[in-house]
Amino acid sequence: MKRVAAIVWPVMLLLVLVAAWEGAVRVFELPRYVLPAPSRIAVAFASHFPSLLHHASVTLAEIVLGLAIGGVTGFALAIAVFYSRDLE
C-alpha cells in the first residue's frame, strides 16, 4: 500500500499543479508569450513532434560523439603522461 501511495501522491500533486497553472492562465488571461497554458504546450509539442524528434536525435548523436572524443582524448593523454617523464 505504501508503494501505491508513494506513486499516487506525487502524480496527484503534479495534476493539481498543472490544473492550477491552466486555470491561472485562463482566469488572468495571460498572453501566450508570457505564460502559455499547458494545453497549448501539449498541442504545440504534438504538432511539432517529428521536428523535435529529429533535433533530439541530432543532439543525442552530438553528445555521444563528444563523450567518445573526450574519453579517447583523455585516455590517450593519461597514457602519454604515465609513460613520459617530460609530461609527468
N, C-alpha and C positions, 0 to 999 in steps of 0.2 A: 504494500500500500504506500510505503514511503517513496518507492521508486516512481509511482504514478504521480504522487503529489510533487515530487521534485521536477517532473516534466510539465505537469498541468499548470502550476502556479506561474512559472516564467512565461509560458505561452499565453496564459490569460492576461498577464501584465502587459505583454507585447501587444496583444489585441486591444486592450483598453487604451494604451498609449497611441496606437495608430488611429483608433476611433476618435480620440480626443484631438489629435492632430488634424484629422479630416474635418471634424466639427468646427474647430477653431478657424480653419481656413475658410470654411463656408459661412460661418456666422460673422466673422470680421471682414469678409470679402477681400482677403489679401490678394494682391496681384500675383500672377503666376511667377513672375521673375523674382519676387521677394521670397515667397514660400509656396512651392507647388503642393497641391494636395497629393496624398499617397495614391489616390485613384488615377490621377494624371500621370504620376511617375510610372505606375504599373502599365498604363496604356502605352506610354512612350517606350518603355522597356520592351513590351511585347511587339510593338510595331517596328522597332529598330533592332530586334534580336539578331537577325542574320549579320548585320554590320557589326554589332557588338561582339558576337561570337568570333568573327573574322579577326577583329582587332585584338581580342583577348588571346587568340591563338598566336598571333604575331608577337605579342608582348611576352607570352609564356616561352616562345622559342628564343626570344632575346634574353630572357632571364636564364634559361638553361644554358645557352651558348656563353653568356657572360660568366656564369658559375664554372663552366667547364674550362674556359680560358684562364680564369683566375686560379682554379685548382691546379691546372697543369703548370702555369707560370710559378705559382707558389711552391709546388713540388720540385720543379727544376731549380729554383733559387735555393731551396733548402738543401738539395743535393750538392749544388755548387758551393754553398757556404760550408757544408760539412766536409767536403773533400779538398777545399782550397784554403791554405794557410793565409793567403793575402786577403781573401774575402772574410775570413773568420775575424 
